[in-house]
């Protein structure tokens, strides 16, 4: 149930990823924890990630899996508090170090 604009945006992302990879750029797709997110948006993100991974072989890190939700604080229900953002960055750095 993607809109035409969302489909176009996904195609633009796929083209940009392909262009960067053709230039030798290493890409990691990272899904960071979101605060309040609508169910449709959550499904859209999951579908988009699956489409990107079908089109390109890209390493993927789902930080929601790495850090328990109860360990994160969101300042306004959407954006992470600085301490939580630091935990996310540490998780990403650890993932990169393992690769």
N, C-alpha and C positions, 0 to 999 in steps of 0.2 A: 504494500500500500504506500509506495513512495510517490511523492509528487514529481512532476516533470523537472522541477528545479533541483530536487534532491538527486534524481537520476543523473542530471547533467553534472552536478557537483561531484558525484562519485566518479563519473567518467573523467572529469578533470583531474581528480586525485590519482586515478589509475595512470593517466598519461604522464603526470608529473613524477610519479614513482618510477615508471618505466624510463623516463628521461634521465632521472638522477642515477638510476642503477646502470644505465648504459654508459654513464660517465665514471663508473667505479665507486659511487657513493654507497656505503653500507647503511642500510635502513633497518630500524627496529620499530615496529608498530607497538605503541604503548597505550593501554587503556587505563586511565587514571580513575580513581574512585570519584563518583559524582554524589553530590548531596541529594537534594530532592530532584527526582527525575521522573518524568511521566512514563507510563508503561509503553506508550507508542515509541517514545524516544529511545528507551532501553532496547526495544526490539529492533529499531532502526540501526542503532549502533552495532548490535550483534550481527544483523544481516550484512551491514556494510563491511565489517571486519571479515566475515566469511567470504564476501565477494572479492575483497582485496587479496586475501590469502589464496583464493582460487586462481586469480589472475597473476599474482606474483608470489614467489616463494620468499616470504619475509619472516624473520624471527618476530615473535609476538609475546608480549608480556602483559598479563592482566593483573594489575596491582591489586584489584579487588580480591584476588585469590591469595596474594602474598601477605596482605595485612588485614587482620580481622577488622571488620567494620566498627566494632565497639572501641577500637584503639584510635579511631579518627574523630576529630572534632571539626565541625563545619560552623563557621562564624555566623552565617546568615541562612543556614539550611542548604546552601549551594556551594559556597567557596570554603576551602579548607583553612583552618587556623595555621599559623606559621609552623607550629610544632608538627602538625599532621603533614604539611607539605614537605617538611624536612624528612619525615619518615618515608614518604613516597619517593623523594629524590634518592635517599639511601638505598631503597629497594631497587630503583632503576640502575644505580651505579653498581650494586652487587650483581645484578643480572648481566650488565655489560662486562664486568670483570670475569664472569664465568664463561663467557663466550670466546 
